[in-house]
């Protein structure tokens, strides 16, 4: 059974940082690109970052470029998202996902507020 469990969310002040983790199991993690997406209250899902299966190519939308960094550890079957310079508009539930349109796991809530 495919399982993707995101963790590390919480309440942070504007300008702060958080590091999200995603524990993956039930599939060959190292053979798949992985993606972080987010969903703000009342809004559509938004792509946040993608990393290739080797961890050597990363892509981001303009909204997070330069502030967020996606990484992976294929030995541990884990995906990460380092989020710096957080803004209130980054408030959302964050999910890890297989590839660009694959299975999505349980999310973790990030709230950016003073």
N, C-alpha and C positions, 0 to 999 in steps of 0.2 A: 504494500500500500504506500502510495506517494504521500509523504508528509513534509510540509514546509512550515516551520514555526518561527515567526519573527519575534524578537524581544529587544529590549533596550529603550523603549519609548518612555516618555514622561513629560513633566512640566519643566520648561526652561525659559529663561528670560531672553528677550531679543538681544542678538549678538552672541548668545551662548552656543555651546556645542553639545552634540549627542552622538553616540556611536550605536547604530543598530546592528543586530546580528540575526542571521537566519540559519537555523539548523535544518539540514535537508537529509531525507532518508527515503528508501523505497525505489530509488532509480539511480542510474549511473551519473552522479553529479558531475564528474570530470568530463563527461561527453556532451554537456549542454551549456550553451550560453545562458546567463541568468540576468534577470531584470528586477529592479525595484520600481514599483508604481505606488501611487498614493491617491487617496480619495478624501477630499475635504468635505465637510458637512454640506449636503445639498448639491454637490457638484459631481461631474463625471470623473472617472479614473484618469489620472495624468501620469504619463511616463516620466520617470525620474532618472534612471541610469541603467545602462546595460554593459555587461562585461562578457568577453568571449570565453570559450571553454578553458583556454590556457591562462587566462588572466592578463593577457598582454595588450588587449585592445579594449578601451572603454569609451563610451559615448554618453553625452548628457544634453538635455535641452538647455536653451539659453537661460531659463529661469533658475537653474542651479549650477551652471557651469562656473567653475572657479571656487565654489563654496562646498560642494559635495564631492566625495570620492568613494567610488565603489571598488571593492576588492574581494578576493576569494582565497580560501585555503582548501585546495582539493584533497589534501591529506586528511583534513578534519570534516570534509563535506559541509563547509560553512561559507556563508556569504555575508559581507559586511557593507555598511554604508556609514561613512564618517561625514557628519553634517556640521559645518562651521558657519559662523556669521548668520545664525538662524534669524528668520523674520517671522512676524505674525502670519503672513500668508503661507508659510510652510506648515502651518497647523493642519494635520490630516491623520488618517490612519494609513500606515505604511505597510505594504505587502511585498514579499518576495515572490517571484514568478519564474517558471521555467521558460526560457527563451523569450520571444517577443509576445507570444499569445498563448502560452501554455498554462498548465495548472498553477493556481494561485493559492497560497496558504493562508493561515490565520494572520491577521495584521497586528500591529502594535501602534498605539495612539501616541502621537507627538503633539504637544500643545506648546506654542510659543506665545508667551504673554507675560506682561509685567504685573 
